[in-house]
Amino acid sequence: MTRVRHNRISAVPEKRLYLVIGVVFIFGMLLTYRVIDLQIFKASELQAQAIRQQETVRNIPAERGKIFISEYSSSTLYPVATNREFNQTYLIPQNIKNTETAFNALWDLIEPYGISEETLRYRLSKENDIYEPLLHKLTKEQLAPFVQLGMPGLGWESENWRYYPEGDLVAQLTGFVGVKGESLFGQYGLEEFFETELAGEDGIIEGATDVSGRLLQGKELGRKEPKSGIDLVLTIDRTLQTYACKKLSQRVAEVAAKSGTVIVVDPKTGAVLVMCSSPSFDPNTYNEVKDIGVYVNPAVSAAYELGSIFKPFTIAAALNEDLITPQTMYMDDGFVMVGGYRLNNFDNQGRGEVNMIAVLEQSLNTGAVFAQQKLGNQKFREYTEAFGFGAPTGIELGKELFGNTSSLEKRGDIWPATASFGQGITVTPIQVVMAYAALANNGVLMKPYIIKEKRHGDSVVSTTRPTEVNQVVSARTATIIGGMLVSVVNEGYDNLGGVLGYYIAGKTGTAQLAQGGVYGSQTIHSFAGFGPVDAPRFAMLIKLDEPQNGRFASATAAPVFGDIAKFIMQYYEVPPDNAPEL
């Protein structure tokens, strides 16, 4: 029997097909609704959320105050510390998807700037960070490769950076602005001493940024404007500073000295007209300096035994107490015994019976001891302090040393005896020049100052007024000692410090350096003085440290003093006062 087979389609697969189609339809409807909801109904909310995710608060750096110097009989101000626009690069780690790719792209550009591999990787790894400074002080040419890289998460912007137009001319006065961590701070000199006033107050801006970290226009949420810093106008005379620093550097090289310092002040006011040392440095490239000791200003931060340039103060004190006159005689045997110690003249020679003028002209240690013993230890100490030694002058420069006169507090006559000719006590160059300025200023010690005025914009905020410290000796005594110091220059060993046609008062000092408590062969040479003696326009100190060519200051320091003094007379057009030819 033949069987007939009938084919029948199953209903189960058909139902499954309808179910799948239904699910796909419903999912599509939900997806469409979600897109419409996001794009239309919640668009503004999402946009606000995105903006909030990229909101940032940035500092608006205040413009740092400038520092100026000027010239005699001119209102022109010359900037010695100002601001110049550079560029900086920074990272926005939260916008960097692959830190390894970013590292590989950046490393060849970053490595020449001294950033370590570890530092770069660390900064890239801060995935939630929106601002990581990378490089500062880039020129347009240096910035170009970073811009061309076009890397997401790498941004750049302009920034002001300190610039010193005069290079090393006043470097140890200004100091410099350097980096501490991620911030800029004044270091050394005026930049450090007046950091708060120069820095001003940064502003703040709050807003949204794009993927490169740049603020979006129209998306600013808040702002506090910055306040620029105070400008400083110094008492330094640009012409005198340039000339004196050049002559000092030349002299340091000629006598093969380790270093040198020159200070010139106005004795009537205490205004500092010249202050520089050699060697110096260029604050624009301070980080390339091999010996960071040059950052320190030795005019205020180097204490030393001054030697025979102290003798005029000992003689002046005894004159002021009417214990001696210029013609007072004593017997010079070439040495004097004090407390069991033998104190010799510099050449171990005696001159017989001589007066006080000869003591200064021939720089006799025995004569200084004679005058000190007339005064007595207590009076001698009082006058030493009255001349400003052993205490800071208060000049507006950081790291000023006191010097050390504590030996005068010790028991025994030997300490004031050696101090009478400048041994056993230490002083700073600024103390020395101000003490000589007191002799030039009718016996009145002035407080030195280097800030002529402070300005903010076009307004003068404050002007420094000359300040009298005390009347150290009478005007009569100052006149007498001034005349004696003119004789030292004209008739003594120090005639190379004179200026033809002018009465110049001055005194040399050749001080031995103590090493391990023993005076060795190395010396410090100084020449200090003022002029013209009847109407002084300047007081000046020249100091040469450890010169190798030239045994005494009369041959090393005196000539450069005379050279600069001559230039000052010409610069101020001071008429000759008929001094005899030297």
C-alpha positions as CSV (number, residue, x, y, z in Angstrom):
1,M,0.0,0.0,0.0
2,T,1.3,3.3,-0.9
3,R,1.4,5.9,1.9
4,V,0.9,9.6,1.1
5,R,3.0,12.1,3.4
6,H,1.5,15.5,4.0
7,N,3.9,18.4,4.9
8,R,2.8,20.8,7.7
9,I,4.5,24.1,8.8
10,S,5.0,24.3,12.6
11,A,3.5,27.4,14.4
12,V,6.3,27.6,17.1
13,P,9.1,29.2,14.9
14,E,6.6,31.7,13.6
15,K,5.7,32.9,17.1
16,R,9.4,33.2,17.9
17,L,10.0,35.4,14.9
18,Y,7.2,37.8,16.0
19,L,8.6,37.9,19.5
20,V,12.1,38.9,18.2
21,I,10.6,41.6,15.9
22,G,8.7,43.0,18.8
23,V,11.7,43.2,21.1
24,V,13.7,44.9,18.4
25,F,10.9,47.4,17.8
26,I,10.5,48.2,21.5
27,F,14.3,48.6,22.0
28,G,14.4,50.9,19.0
29,M,11.6,53.0,20.4
30,L,13.4,53.3,23.7
31,L,16.6,54.3,22.0
32,T,14.9,56.9,19.9
33,Y,13.2,58.3,23.0
34,R,16.5,58.4,24.8
35,V,18.2,60.3,21.9
36,I,15.3,62.7,21.7
37,D,15.4,63.2,25.5
38,L,19.2,63.8,25.5
39,Q,19.3,66.1,22.5
40,I,16.2,68.1,23.1
41,F,14.9,67.9,26.6
42,K,18.1,67.5,28.6
43,A,20.6,69.2,26.3
44,S,21.0,72.3,28.4
45,E,21.4,70.2,31.6
46,L,24.1,68.0,30.0
47,Q,25.9,71.0,28.6
48,A,25.9,72.6,32.0
49,Q,27.2,69.3,33.5
50,A,30.0,69.2,30.9
51,I,31.0,72.8,31.6
52,R,31.0,72.0,35.3
53,Q,33.3,69.1,34.7
54,Q,35.8,71.5,32.9
55,E,35.4,74.4,35.3
56,T,38.7,75.7,36.7
57,V,40.0,78.5,38.9
58,R,43.2,80.1,37.7
59,N,45.4,82.8,39.1
60,I,45.8,86.0,37.2
61,P,49.4,86.9,38.0
62,A,50.0,90.4,39.2
63,E,52.6,92.4,37.3
64,R,55.7,92.5,39.5
65,G,57.0,96.0,40.4
66,K,60.0,97.3,38.5
67,I,63.3,98.6,39.8
68,F,64.9,101.7,38.4
69,I,68.1,103.7,38.7
70,S,68.7,107.3,37.4
71,E,71.4,109.8,36.6
72,Y,72.5,113.1,38.1
73,S,70.6,116.1,36.7
74,S,68.2,113.9,34.7
75,S,64.7,112.7,35.2
76,T,65.1,109.7,33.1
77,L,64.6,106.4,34.9
78,Y,66.5,103.3,33.7
79,P,65.0,99.9,34.4
80,V,67.3,97.4,36.0
81,A,64.6,94.9,36.8
82,T,61.5,94.7,34.7
83,N,59.1,92.1,33.1
84,R,59.2,90.5,29.7
85,E,56.6,88.3,28.1
86,F,57.5,84.7,27.6
87,N,55.4,81.5,27.3
88,Q,54.8,78.5,29.5
89,T,53.5,75.0,28.7
90,Y,51.3,72.9,30.9
91,L,49.5,69.6,31.0
92,I,45.8,68.8,31.5
93,P,46.1,65.1,32.6
94,Q,42.4,64.5,32.7
95,N,42.3,65.1,28.9
96,I,45.1,62.6,28.2
97,K,43.7,59.2,27.3
98,N,47.0,57.3,27.0
99,T,49.8,58.5,29.2
100,E,52.5,56.3,27.6
101,T,51.6,57.7,24.1
102,A,51.7,61.2,25.6
103,F,55.1,60.5,27.2
104,N,56.6,59.3,24.0
105,A,55.4,62.3,22.2
106,L,56.7,64.8,24.8
107,W,59.9,63.3,26.0
108,D,62.2,64.4,23.1
109,L,61.0,67.9,23.5
110,I,61.1,68.0,27.3
111,E,64.4,66.3,28.0
112,P,66.7,69.2,26.9
113,Y,65.1,71.4,29.6
114,G,66.3,69.2,32.4
115,I,63.0,67.6,33.5
116,S,63.5,64.0,34.5
117,E,61.7,61.1,33.1
118,E,60.2,60.3,36.5
119,T,58.9,63.9,36.9
120,L,57.2,63.9,33.5
121,R,55.6,60.5,34.1
122,Y,54.4,61.6,37.5
123,R,52.7,64.7,36.1
124,L,51.1,62.8,33.3
125,S,49.8,60.2,35.8
126,K,47.6,62.7,37.7
127,E,44.5,61.6,35.7
128,N,42.0,63.8,37.5
129,D,44.2,66.9,37.4
130,I,43.3,69.9,35.2
131,Y,46.5,71.9,35.4
132,E,50.1,70.7,35.7
133,P,52.8,73.4,34.9
134,L,55.4,72.0,32.6
135,L,57.9,74.5,31.3
136,H,58.4,78.2,32.0
137,K,60.2,81.1,30.2
138,L,59.9,79.8,26.7
139,T,60.5,82.1,23.7
140,K,58.2,81.9,20.7
141,E,60.7,79.8,18.9
142,Q,61.0,77.4,21.8
143,L,57.2,77.1,22.1
144,A,56.7,76.3,18.4
145,P,57.4,72.6,18.6
146,F,54.9,72.1,21.4
147,V,52.2,73.9,19.4
148,Q,53.0,71.9,16.3
149,L,52.6,68.7,18.3
150,G,48.9,69.4,18.7
151,M,48.6,66.9,21.5
152,P,45.3,66.8,23.5
153,G,45.9,67.6,27.1
154,L,48.9,69.9,26.3
155,G,48.3,73.7,26.7
156,W,50.3,76.9,26.6
157,E,49.9,80.5,27.5
158,S,51.9,83.7,27.8
159,E,53.5,84.7,31.1
160,N,55.6,87.5,32.4
161,W,59.1,86.7,33.6
162,R,61.7,88.9,35.2
163,Y,64.3,90.5,33.0
164,Y,67.4,92.6,33.9
165,P,68.3,95.0,31.1
166,E,71.6,96.1,32.7
167,G,72.9,92.6,33.2
168,D,75.5,92.4,36.0
169,L,75.6,96.2,36.7
170,V,73.5,96.0,39.9
171,A,73.1,92.2,40.2
172,Q,74.1,92.0,43.9
173,L,71.7,94.8,44.7
174,T,68.7,93.5,42.9
175,G,69.1,89.8,43.4
176,F,66.8,87.8,41.1
177,V,63.5,86.2,40.8
178,G,63.8,82.4,40.9
179,V,61.5,79.4,41.1
180,K,60.6,77.7,44.4
181,G,58.5,74.7,43.7
182,E,55.9,75.9,41.2
183,S,56.0,79.6,42.4
184,L,58.3,82.5,41.7
185,F,59.9,84.4,44.5
186,G,62.6,87.1,44.9
187,Q,65.9,85.7,46.0
188,Y,68.7,87.8,47.4
189,G,69.0,91.6,47.3
190,L,66.1,93.9,46.8
191,E,64.0,91.2,45.1
192,E,63.9,89.2,48.3
193,F,63.9,92.1,50.8
194,F,60.9,93.7,49.1
195,E,59.2,90.5,47.9
196,T,55.8,91.3,49.2
197,E,55.7,94.9,47.9
198,L,57.2,94.0,44.5
199,A,55.0,90.9,44.0
200,G,51.6,92.7,44.4
201,E,48.5,90.6,44.7
202,D,47.4,88.0,42.2
203,G,43.9,88.0,40.8
204,I,41.6,85.0,40.3
205,I,39.5,84.0,37.3
206,E,36.9,81.1,37.4
207,G,35.5,79.7,34.2
208,A,35.2,76.8,31.8
209,T,38.0,75.5,29.7
210,D,38.2,73.6,26.4
211,V,40.1,70.3,26.0
212,S,43.4,72.2,25.8
213,G,42.8,73.9,29.1
214,R,42.2,77.3,27.6
215,L,39.4,79.4,29.1
216,L,36.3,79.6,26.9
217,Q,35.1,83.0,25.9
218,G,31.8,83.9,27.4
219,K,32.1,81.2,30.0
220,E,33.7,83.3,32.7
221,L,32.0,82.6,36.1
222,G,33.9,85.0,38.3
223,R,37.0,87.3,38.5
224,K,39.1,89.2,41.0
225,E,41.5,91.7,39.3
226,P,45.2,91.5,40.2
227,K,47.0,94.4,41.9
228,S,50.4,95.2,40.5
229,G,53.4,95.5,42.7
230,I,55.2,98.6,43.9
231,D,58.0,100.1,41.7
232,L,61.4,101.0,43.4
233,V,63.5,103.9,42.4
234,L,67.1,103.5,43.7
235,T,69.6,106.1,44.7
236,I,72.2,104.5,42.5
237,D,73.6,106.8,39.8
238,R,73.8,104.8,36.6
239,T,76.8,106.7,35.2
240,L,78.8,106.5,38.4
241,Q,77.9,102.9,38.9
242,T,79.0,102.0,35.4
243,Y,82.3,103.7,35.7
244,A,83.2,102.6,39.2
245,C,82.2,99.0,38.6
246,K,84.3,98.9,35.4
247,K,87.4,100.4,37.2
248,L,87.0,98.0,40.2
249,S,86.8,94.9,37.9
250,Q,89.9,96.1,36.0
251,R,91.8,96.6,39.3
252,V,90.7,93.3,40.7
253,A,92.2,91.6,37.6
254,E,95.4,93.8,37.6
255,V,96.3,93.0,41.2
256,A,95.0,89.4,40.9
257,A,92.7,89.9,43.8
258,K,90.1,87.3,44.9
259,S,87.4,89.9,44.9
260,G,86.7,93.6,45.4
261,T,84.1,96.1,46.5
262,V,83.4,99.7,46.0
263,I,80.8,101.9,47.7
264,V,80.2,105.6,47.2
265,V,77.7,107.6,49.3
266,D,76.5,111.1,49.6
267,P,77.8,112.0,53.1
268,K,75.2,114.6,53.7
269,T,72.2,112.3,53.2
270,G,73.4,108.7,53.4
271,A,72.2,108.0,49.8
272,V,74.2,105.2,48.2
273,L,75.4,106.3,44.8
274,V,77.6,103.3,43.9
275,M,77.6,99.8,45.3
276,C,79.1,96.9,43.4
277,S,81.5,94.0,43.8
278,S,83.7,91.9,41.6
279,P,83.1,89.2,40.6
280,S,79.4,89.6,39.9
281,F,76.8,87.7,37.8
282,D,74.1,88.2,35.3
283,P,70.7,87.7,37.0
284,N,69.1,86.8,33.7
285,T,71.2,83.6,33.8
286,Y,71.6,83.1,37.5
287,N,71.1,79.4,37.3
288,E,74.3,79.1,35.2
289,V,76.5,80.5,38.0
290,K,79.1,78.0,39.2
291,D,79.8,79.7,42.5
292,I,76.6,80.8,44.2
293,G,78.6,82.9,46.6
294,V,78.4,85.7,44.1
295,Y,74.7,86.0,44.8
296,V,75.6,87.5,48.2
297,N,76.3,91.3,48.4
298,P,79.6,91.6,50.2
299,A,79.1,95.4,50.8
300,V,76.6,94.4,53.5
301,S,77.2,90.7,54.1
302,A,81.0,90.4,54.4
303,A,82.6,91.1,57.8
304,Y,86.4,91.7,57.9
305,E,89.1,93.2,60.0
306,L,89.6,96.6,58.4
307,G,93.2,97.4,59.5
308,S,94.6,100.9,59.5
309,I,91.6,102.7,58.0
310,F,90.2,102.5,61.6
311,K,93.0,104.7,63.0
312,P,91.2,108.0,62.1
313,F,88.3,107.0,64.3
314,T,90.6,106.4,67.3
315,I,92.4,109.7,66.7
316,A,89.0,111.5,66.2
317,A,87.7,110.2,69.5
318,A,90.7,111.3,71.5
319,L,90.6,114.7,69.7
320,N,86.9,115.0,70.6
321,E,87.6,114.4,74.2
322,D,90.4,117.1,74.1
323,L,92.9,114.5,75.2
324,I,95.2,115.1,72.2
325,T,95.7,117.7,69.4
326,P,97.2,117.1,65.9
327,Q,100.5,118.3,67.4
328,T,100.5,116.1,70.5
329,M,103.9,114.3,70.6
330,Y,104.8,110.8,71.7
331,M,107.8,108.5,71.5
332,D,107.6,105.9,68.8
333,D,110.0,103.0,69.5
334,G,108.5,100.9,66.7
335,F,106.5,98.8,69.2
336,V,104.5,99.1,72.4
337,M,104.0,96.5,75.2
338,V,100.3,96.0,76.3
339,G,99.3,93.3,78.8
340,G,102.5,91.4,78.1
341,Y,102.0,91.5,74.3
342,R,104.3,93.3,71.9
343,L,102.4,95.4,69.3
344,N,104.6,96.5,66.4
345,N,104.4,99.0,63.6
346,F,103.8,97.5,60.2
347,D,107.5,97.8,59.4
348,N,108.8,97.2,62.9
349,Q,110.6,100.5,62.7
350,G,110.5,103.4,65.3
351,R,110.4,107.1,64.3
352,G,111.4,108.7,67.5
353,E,109.3,111.6,68.8
354,V,106.4,112.2,66.4
355,N,103.0,113.9,66.4
356,M,99.5,112.7,65.7
357,I,99.6,113.9,62.1
358,A,102.6,111.6,61.5
359,V,100.6,108.7,63.1
360,L,98.1,108.9,60.3
361,E,100.6,109.9,57.5
362,Q,102.9,107.0,58.3
363,S,100.2,104.7,59.7
364,L,101.8,104.0,63.0
365,N,100.2,101.4,65.2
366,T,102.0,102.6,68.3
367,G,100.4,106.1,67.8
368,A,96.9,104.6,67.6
369,V,97.5,102.7,70.8
370,F,98.8,105.9,72.4
371,A,95.5,107.7,71.5
372,Q,93.4,104.8,72.7
373,Q,95.1,104.6,76.0
374,K,94.5,108.3,76.5
375,L,90.8,107.6,75.9
376,G,90.5,104.6,78.2
377,N,88.8,101.3,77.3
378,Q,85.3,102.3,78.1
379,K,85.3,105.5,76.2
380,F,87.0,103.8,73.3
381,R,84.3,101.2,73.2
382,E,81.6,103.9,73.3
383,Y,83.0,105.8,70.4
384,T,83.5,102.6,68.4
385,E,79.8,101.9,68.8
386,A,78.8,105.5,68.1
387,F,80.6,105.3,64.7
388,G,78.2,102.5,63.9
389,F,80.4,99.5,64.3
390,G,78.9,96.3,65.8
391,A,75.4,97.0,64.7
392,P,73.5,96.9,61.4
393,T,73.1,100.2,59.6
394,G,69.5,99.4,58.6
395,I,70.0,99.8,54.9
396,E,67.2,98.3,52.9
397,L,69.1,95.2,51.9
398,G,68.7,91.7,53.3
399,K,71.4,89.6,55.0
400,E,73.2,92.6,56.5
401,L,75.8,91.5,59.1
402,F,76.5,93.3,62.4
403,G,80.2,92.8,62.4
404,N,81.8,91.8,65.7
405,T,83.2,94.2,68.3
406,S,82.5,91.8,71.2
407,S,86.3,91.6,72.0
408,L,85.9,95.1,73.4
409,E,83.8,93.6,76.2
410,K,86.5,91.3,77.3
411,R,88.8,92.0,80.3
412,G,92.2,93.2,79.5
413,D,93.9,96.1,77.7
414,I,95.1,94.2,74.7
415,W,91.7,94.0,73.0
416,P,91.0,97.8,72.7
417,A,94.7,98.3,72.0
418,T,94.7,96.1,68.9
419,A,91.2,97.4,67.9
420,S,92.7,101.0,67.8
421,F,94.5,100.1,64.6
422,G,91.7,97.8,63.2
423,Q,92.6,94.3,64.4
424,G,90.5,92.0,66.5
425,I,87.2,93.5,65.5
426,T,85.2,92.9,62.3
427,V,83.1,95.4,60.3
428,T,81.2,95.5,57.1
429,P,82.1,97.8,54.1
430,I,78.9,99.7,54.5
431,Q,79.7,100.5,58.1
432,V,83.2,101.7,57.1
433,V,82.0,104.1,54.4
434,M,79.3,105.5,56.6
435,A,81.8,106.1,59.4
436,Y,84.0,108.1,57.0
437,A,80.9,109.9,55.7
438,A,80.3,111.0,59.3
439,L,83.7,112.6,59.4
440,A,82.8,114.3,56.1
441,N,79.4,115.4,57.5
442,N,80.5,117.6,60.4
443,G,80.6,114.5,62.7
444,V,77.0,113.4,62.0
445,L,76.5,109.7,61.2
446,M,73.7,109.2,58.7
447,K,71.6,106.1,58.0
448,P,72.5,104.7,54.6
449,Y,69.6,104.2,52.2
450,I,69.2,102.9,48.7
451,I,65.5,103.4,48.0
452,K,64.9,107.0,46.7
453,E,61.2,106.5,46.4
454,K,58.4,103.9,45.9
455,R,55.9,104.3,43.1
456,H,52.7,102.7,42.0
457,G,51.9,103.5,38.5
458,D,52.4,107.2,38.0
459,S,52.0,108.0,41.7
460,V,54.8,108.4,44.2
461,V,53.9,106.3,47.2
462,S,56.7,107.3,49.5
463,T,60.0,109.2,49.4
464,T,63.0,108.4,51.7
465,R,64.1,111.2,53.8
466,P,67.7,111.4,55.2
467,T,67.9,110.2,58.7
468,E,70.5,111.3,61.3
469,V,71.7,108.5,63.6
470,N,73.8,110.5,66.0
471,Q,76.4,113.2,66.4
472,V,79.5,111.1,66.8
473,V,82.1,113.9,67.1
474,S,81.8,117.7,67.0
475,A,81.9,119.6,63.7
476,R,85.2,121.1,65.0
477,T,86.7,117.6,65.5
478,A,85.5,116.5,62.1
479,T,87.1,119.5,60.5
480,I,90.4,118.8,62.2
481,I,90.5,115.1,61.3
482,G,89.5,116.0,57.8
483,G,92.6,118.2,57.5
484,M,94.8,115.5,59.0
485,L,93.5,113.0,56.4
486,V,94.2,115.5,53.6
487,S,97.8,115.6,54.8
488,V,97.8,111.8,54.7
489,V,96.9,111.9,51.0
490,N,99.2,114.9,50.1
491,E,102.2,114.0,52.3
492,G,101.9,110.4,53.4
493,Y,102.0,107.0,51.6
494,D,98.6,107.5,50.1
495,N,99.2,110.2,47.5
496,L,97.9,107.9,44.7
497,G,94.4,108.4,46.2
498,G,94.5,112.1,45.5
499,V,93.0,114.2,42.7
500,L,95.0,117.0,41.2
501,G,93.4,120.4,42.1
502,Y,91.3,119.1,45.0
503,Y,91.8,118.5,48.8
504,I,90.9,114.8,49.2
505,A,90.9,113.2,52.6
506,G,91.8,109.5,52.8
507,K,93.5,106.6,54.5
508,T,94.7,103.2,53.5
509,G,94.5,100.0,55.4
510,T,96.4,96.7,54.8
511,A,94.9,94.1,57.1
512,Q,96.3,90.6,57.6
513,L,93.8,87.8,57.3
514,A,93.5,85.6,60.3
515,Q,93.5,81.9,59.5
516,G,93.0,79.4,62.3
517,G,93.5,82.1,64.9
518,V,96.8,83.1,63.4
519,Y,97.5,86.1,61.1
520,G,98.9,84.7,57.8
521,S,100.4,86.2,54.6
522,Q,97.1,87.0,52.9
523,T,95.8,90.5,53.2
524,I,92.8,92.8,52.6
525,H,93.7,96.2,51.1
526,S,91.4,99.2,51.6
527,F,91.3,102.9,50.9
528,A,88.6,105.1,52.4
529,G,88.1,108.8,52.2
530,F,86.0,111.7,51.0
531,G,86.2,115.0,49.1
532,P,86.5,117.8,48.5
533,V,87.3,118.2,52.2
534,D,85.6,121.6,52.7
535,A,82.4,120.7,50.8
536,P,82.3,116.9,50.4
537,R,80.3,115.5,47.5
538,F,81.2,111.8,48.2
539,A,82.6,109.4,50.7
540,M,84.0,106.2,49.2
541,L,85.5,102.8,50.2
542,I,87.6,100.6,47.9
543,K,88.3,97.1,49.3
544,L,90.4,94.4,47.6
545,D,90.5,90.9,48.9
546,E,93.7,89.0,48.9
547,P,95.6,90.8,46.1
548,Q,98.6,88.9,44.8
549,N,100.3,91.8,43.0
550,G,101.1,94.6,45.4
551,R,102.1,94.5,49.0
552,F,100.3,97.5,50.4
553,A,97.0,99.2,49.8
554,S,98.8,102.5,48.9
555,A,99.8,100.7,45.6
556,T,96.7,98.7,45.0
557,A,93.5,100.3,46.4
558,A,94.6,104.0,46.4
559,P,95.0,104.4,42.6
560,V,91.5,103.1,41.8
561,F,90.1,105.4,44.6
562,G,91.9,108.4,43.0
563,D,90.6,107.4,39.5
564,I,87.0,107.2,40.6
565,A,87.3,110.3,42.8
566,K,88.5,112.3,39.8
567,F,85.6,111.1,37.7
568,I,83.2,112.1,40.4
569,M,84.6,115.6,40.5
570,Q,84.2,115.9,36.7
571,Y,80.8,114.4,36.7
572,Y,79.4,116.8,39.3
573,E,81.4,119.7,37.7
574,V,83.0,120.5,41.1
575,P,85.3,123.5,40.8
576,P,88.9,122.9,42.0
577,D,89.6,124.1,45.5
578,N,93.2,125.0,44.9
579,A,94.8,122.0,46.5
580,P,98.6,121.9,45.9
581,E,99.8,119.7,43.1
582,L,100.4,116.1,44.2
